[in-house]
Amino acid sequence: MVISLTFAAARSRAHGPTAALWHAVEVHRAPDDLDGACELTVCGVLARVTTERAWPAAGSDVCPACVTQTR
């Protein structure tokens, strides 16, 4: 049996002093089934999944916990 993990990028909302960040969501279904709803991310926050951006996301606005846990 081969197990492969697939991750999608998701954008969280800014909350007070916390900036909006890109997060990773572990995907257990076809990318066509992603509907842009909020999903639980690898680090445990809710964020809106997007198919327009691939994970791993590049930039300074990426969740460090998600990056560490998806390596």
ChimeraX attribute file (.defattr): number of C-alpha atoms within 10 A of each C-alpha:
attribute: neighborCount
match mode: 1-to-1
recipient: residues
	/A:1	3
	/A:2	3
	/A:3	5
	/A:4	7
	/A:5	8
	/A:6	15
	/A:7	19
	/A:8	22
	/A:9	23
	/A:10	29
	/A:11	22
	/A:12	20
	/A:13	14
	/A:14	10
	/A:15	8
	/A:16	7
	/A:17	6
	/A:18	9
	/A:19	11
	/A:20	16
	/A:21	17
	/A:22	29
	/A:23	31
	/A:24	31
	/A:25	27
	/A:26	15
	/A:27	16
	/A:28	11
	/A:29	9
	/A:30	8
	/A:31	13
	/A:32	7
	/A:33	9
	/A:34	15
	/A:35	11
	/A:36	12
	/A:37	11
	/A:38	17
	/A:39	20
	/A:40	16
	/A:41	24
	/A:42	19
	/A:43	17
	/A:44	13
	/A:45	13
	/A:46	18
	/A:47	23
	/A:48	19
	/A:49	24
	/A:50	19
	/A:51	14
	/A:52	8
	/A:53	14
	/A:54	13
	/A:55	18
	/A:56	17
	/A:57	17
	/A:58	10
	/A:59	9
	/A:60	9
	/A:61	13
	/A:62	19
	/A:63	19
	/A:64	13
	/A:65	13
	/A:66	18
	/A:67	17
	/A:68	10
	/A:69	10
	/A:70	16
	/A:71	6
